[in-house]
Amino acid sequence: MSRIYNFSAGPSVLPEPVLLQARDELLEWRNSGMSVLEMSHRGRHFSIIAEELESDLRGLLGIPKNYKVLFLQGGATAQFSFIPQNILHDKTRACYVNTGAWSEKAIKEAHNYCEVVISASSENTKFTRIPEVSSWVLDSEAAYLHYTANETIHGVEFPEVPSSNGLTLVSDMSSNILSRSCDVSAHGLIYAGTQKNMGPAGVTVVIVREDLVGKANNTIPPVFDYAEQAKNNSLLNTPPTYNWYLVGLVLKWLIEQGGIEAIERHNITKSKLLYQAIDQSTLYHNPVDISCRSRMNIPFILADETLDKPFLAAAEANGLCELKGHRSVGGMRASIYNAMPEAGVLALIDFMAEFERTH
Amino acid sequence: MSRIYNFSAGPSVLPEPVLLQARDELLEWRNSGMSVLEMSHRGRHFSIIAEELESDLRGLLGIPKNYKVLFLQGGATAQFSFIPQNILHDKTRACYVNTGAWSEKAIKEAHNYCEVVISASSENTKFTRIPEVSSWVLDSEAAYLHYTANETIHGVEFPEVPSSNGLTLVSDMSSNILSRSCDVSAHGLIYAGTQKNMGPAGVTVVIVREDLVGKANNTIPPVFDYAEQAKNNSLLNTPPTYNWYLVGLVLKWLIEQGGIEAIERHNITKSKLLYQAIDQSTLYHNPVDISCRSRMNIPFILADETLDKPFLAAAEANGLCELKGHRSVGGMRASIYNAMPEAGVLALIDFMAEFERTH
């Protein structure tokens, strides 16, 4: 067996100790006589897993007591529809900031439920910068203000939580949750798919302030009604039990690494190294404004695009995989989430230098 | 390690060869250098898994070409809402047969989207029989007729596909799919959670005839719109990739067992043995009419309910677990899905006889 460096934007690399533990426990979990895969979600074994999952996440993110933590299905994409259905309440408008492909998707679906106010957009700069917060149009009658904390395709990340001028702040943190410190209490709602920094695909975390819960529209399916799931500890119906368990293992690994502060330092180091290598080269280029470059997803284009294919082939031959950029922006993209070791980033940098030297 | 016999109603026992293969492949799948847990859902490795999953399911169930096979999230419970939203089209009524707790849940949610015609109900017999099909009220203007093929709580199973008199037949087969032969073409739509006979929790299979797809209501989230997911091979957004893989392993195990015919014989044998043991005893009793007893979930009550606790404790001490009946019906329940070996059923029967002898 030889494990490669996997730069996939998600699902993505997992910490090897997590994989090893999952393997060792696959047939039997803690003398239970069964695999986690086989456990009733209402049984005493799984209760332990579920409780530890929530308390570890609360500890890592410092989630205040007046926030519910929900573990749902459907992905962040499903939340594009279920957020307005849950928290518009009697309002008819919501504000959205458009900073890239994922903001656009959220906006498109919100249109089905309310009038969307585009508070700001960086479309005219091809999503390479975040519009100055002071210039945002904030509608005081809007139910909330939505932003995408990190754009995986465009490689743009908010350097800090934006000021919302009193509006309830909602954030899609699918691709940077748990990678940096984050003031949960500045938000009304944070949501994230797990398949980047938290585990495998299949779980959607929703962290929502209690006062926003309980006034969903009438036709929302109960399994996506925050109030119903909160009342039932996200067990209104059978959850993806094994995925919860794996997310739990990733959280315990994060705690062992020293928690968010430690992993953030690690992520700063890794991303600085790679941006430095890109900026110092004449072959590679990252178009994103330095103030909002993503620590998670680093796109770069080659000065000569006929080199794209040879670059990808040679990278793969060197065990550096899934580097192809999204078709909408072309070029390359290195996703370096929490679980990507510094050694992987250094191997990529070495390879890039060698490729530049020989091409 | 000692694995117990797990009679959980779901999530439930999985075939040991599947667990062993999952364990062996956990760190790396087929020389890919990565775990299935880490694979991009758009990558070439996962494409193989996804294609085999669909073609194996089509082969096992004999799904005709004019049916779409979708792999969704949210559980069968989410489909209680999304089925009417997808296939009511311009109709305003739907027929439902009420044969137990799961029918009731489906009916309750359907009320949010249409007028529900209760075609038949066995509530007055405490769900111990299925009303004669000839007595069902079938509204020719209804969009479809819904039935629950197997009721896990009440232990009632349709012995054959009911005649629908031309109405589009919709079936919740969550707890008996792949356990017996089934004429897919008699249905417009079949849906099932995977956590009983198909794998771990986290995937919802929807098998739907093409002509029903493409006229969902406007406000359905795209990830639950059958047309959107069919166009995208269920990859409109990131699916629970590892769960797809595990369902795929279970399907391959089923094929190795000889497919549906072989597993059905196996299920007939196991359930006959257990019903025989119950019927011959004076301590145990199953209240369900012999014509519609479930092969999957076998509830039984003890003549003296003060023996319930000692029974469960002694069973567990003998490695026979998760036998407690649902709180709504009390007593015991043995769920004996495909993956429960005959040895498990025989061990339960032996234990029951011994317990009866000594109490």
HADDOCK unambig.tbl for C-alpha pairs under 7 A between the chains (distance, minus, plus):
assign (segid A and resid 2 and name CA) (segid B and resid 33 and name CA) 5.62 0.50 0.50
assign (segid A and resid 3 and name CA) (segid B and resid 33 and name CA) 4.16 0.50 0.50
assign (segid A and resid 3 and name CA) (segid B and resid 34 and name CA) 5.76 0.50 0.50
assign (segid A and resid 4 and name CA) (segid B and resid 33 and name CA) 4.97 0.50 0.50
assign (segid A and resid 4 and name CA) (segid B and resid 34 and name CA) 6.61 0.50 0.50
assign (segid A and resid 8 and name CA) (segid B and resid 40 and name CA) 6.21 0.50 0.50
assign (segid A and resid 10 and name CA) (segid B and resid 40 and name CA) 5.76 0.50 0.50
assign (segid A and resid 11 and name CA) (segid B and resid 38 and name CA) 5.37 0.50 0.50
assign (segid A and resid 11 and name CA) (segid B and resid 39 and name CA) 5.67 0.50 0.50
assign (segid A and resid 11 and name CA) (segid B and resid 40 and name CA) 4.98 0.50 0.50
assign (segid A and resid 11 and name CA) (segid B and resid 41 and name CA) 6.89 0.50 0.50
assign (segid A and resid 12 and name CA) (segid B and resid 38 and name CA) 4.57 0.50 0.50
assign (segid A and resid 12 and name CA) (segid B and resid 39 and name CA) 6.22 0.50 0.50
assign (segid A and resid 12 and name CA) (segid B and resid 40 and name CA) 6.59 0.50 0.50
assign (segid A and resid 13 and name CA) (segid B and resid 38 and name CA) 5.04 0.50 0.50
assign (segid A and resid 14 and name CA) (segid B and resid 38 and name CA) 6.36 0.50 0.50
assign (segid A and resid 19 and name CA) (segid B and resid 26 and name CA) 6.90 0.50 0.50
assign (segid A and resid 19 and name CA) (segid B and resid 27 and name CA) 6.23 0.50 0.50
assign (segid A and resid 23 and name CA) (segid B and resid 23 and name CA) 5.19 0.50 0.50
assign (segid A and resid 23 and name CA) (segid B and resid 26 and name CA) 5.94 0.50 0.50
assign (segid A and resid 26 and name CA) (segid B and resid 19 and name CA) 6.90 0.50 0.50
assign (segid A and resid 26 and name CA) (segid B and resid 23 and name CA) 5.93 0.50 0.50
assign (segid A and resid 27 and name CA) (segid B and resid 19 and name CA) 6.25 0.50 0.50
assign (segid A and resid 28 and name CA) (segid B and resid 1 and name CA) 6.98 0.50 0.50
assign (segid A and resid 33 and name CA) (segid B and resid 2 and name CA) 5.62 0.50 0.50
assign (segid A and resid 33 and name CA) (segid B and resid 3 and name CA) 4.16 0.50 0.50
assign (segid A and resid 33 and name CA) (segid B and resid 4 and name CA) 4.99 0.50 0.50
assign (segid A and resid 34 and name CA) (segid B and resid 3 and name CA) 5.75 0.50 0.50
assign (segid A and resid 34 and name CA) (segid B and resid 4 and name CA) 6.62 0.50 0.50
assign (segid A and resid 37 and name CA) (segid B and resid 200 and name CA) 5.56 0.50 0.50
assign (segid A and resid 38 and name CA) (segid B and resid 11 and name CA) 5.36 0.50 0.50
assign (segid A and resid 38 and name CA) (segid B and resid 12 and name CA) 4.57 0.50 0.50
assign (segid A and resid 38 and name CA) (segid B and resid 13 and name CA) 5.04 0.50 0.50
assign (segid A and resid 38 and name CA) (segid B and resid 14 and name CA) 6.36 0.50 0.50
assign (segid A and resid 38 and name CA) (segid B and resid 200 and name CA) 6.83 0.50 0.50
assign (segid A and resid 39 and name CA) (segid B and resid 11 and name CA) 5.66 0.50 0.50
assign (segid A and resid 39 and name CA) (segid B and resid 12 and name CA) 6.22 0.50 0.50
assign (segid A and resid 40 and name CA) (segid B and resid 8 and name CA) 6.21 0.50 0.50
assign (segid A and resid 40 and name CA) (segid B and resid 10 and name CA) 5.76 0.50 0.50
assign (segid A and resid 40 and name CA) (segid B and resid 11 and name CA) 4.97 0.50 0.50
assign (segid A and resid 40 and name CA) (segid B and resid 12 and name CA) 6.59 0.50 0.50
assign (segid A and resid 41 and name CA) (segid B and resid 11 and name CA) 6.88 0.50 0.50
assign (segid A and resid 73 and name CA) (segid B and resid 73 and name CA) 5.97 0.50 0.50
assign (segid A and resid 73 and name CA) (segid B and resid 74 and name CA) 5.31 0.50 0.50
assign (segid A and resid 74 and name CA) (segid B and resid 73 and name CA) 5.33 0.50 0.50
assign (segid A and resid 74 and name CA) (segid B and resid 74 and name CA) 6.15 0.50 0.50
assign (segid A and resid 75 and name CA) (segid B and resid 238 and name CA) 6.99 0.50 0.50
assign (segid A and resid 77 and name CA) (segid B and resid 237 and name CA) 6.79 0.50 0.50
assign (segid A and resid 78 and name CA) (segid B and resid 221 and name CA) 6.39 0.50 0.50
assign (segid A and resid 78 and name CA) (segid B and resid 223 and name CA) 6.37 0.50 0.50
assign (segid A and resid 81 and name CA) (segid B and resid 221 and name CA) 5.74 0.50 0.50
assign (segid A and resid 112 and name CA) (segid B and resid 219 and name CA) 5.95 0.50 0.50
assign (segid A and resid 200 and name CA) (segid B and resid 37 and name CA) 5.56 0.50 0.50
assign (segid A and resid 200 and name CA) (segid B and resid 38 and name CA) 6.83 0.50 0.50
assign (segid A and resid 201 and name CA) (segid B and resid 238 and name CA) 6.90 0.50 0.50
assign (segid A and resid 201 and name CA) (segid B and resid 239 and name CA) 6.55 0.50 0.50
assign (segid A and resid 201 and name CA) (segid B and resid 240 and name CA) 4.76 0.50 0.50
assign (segid A and resid 201 and name CA) (segid B and resid 241 and name CA) 6.28 0.50 0.50
assign (segid A and resid 202 and name CA) (segid B and resid 239 and name CA) 6.48 0.50 0.50
assign (segid A and resid 202 and name CA) (segid B and resid 240 and name CA) 4.22 0.50 0.50
assign (segid A and resid 219 and name CA) (segid B and resid 112 and name CA) 5.95 0.50 0.50
assign (segid A and resid 221 and name CA) (segid B and resid 78 and name CA) 6.39 0.50 0.50
assign (segid A and resid 221 and name CA) (segid B and resid 81 and name CA) 5.74 0.50 0.50
assign (segid A and resid 223 and name CA) (segid B and resid 78 and name CA) 6.37 0.50 0.50
assign (segid A and resid 237 and name CA) (segid B and resid 77 and name CA) 6.79 0.50 0.50
assign (segid A and resid 238 and name CA) (segid B and resid 75 and name CA) 7.00 0.50 0.50
assign (segid A and resid 238 and name CA) (segid B and resid 201 and name CA) 6.92 0.50 0.50
assign (segid A and resid 239 and name CA) (segid B and resid 201 and name CA) 6.56 0.50 0.50
assign (segid A and resid 239 and name CA) (segid B and resid 202 and name CA) 6.47 0.50 0.50
assign (segid A and resid 240 and name CA) (segid B and resid 201 and name CA) 4.77 0.50 0.50
assign (segid A and resid 240 and name CA) (segid B and resid 202 and name CA) 4.21 0.50 0.50
assign (segid A and resid 241 and name CA) (segid B and resid 201 and name CA) 6.27 0.50 0.50
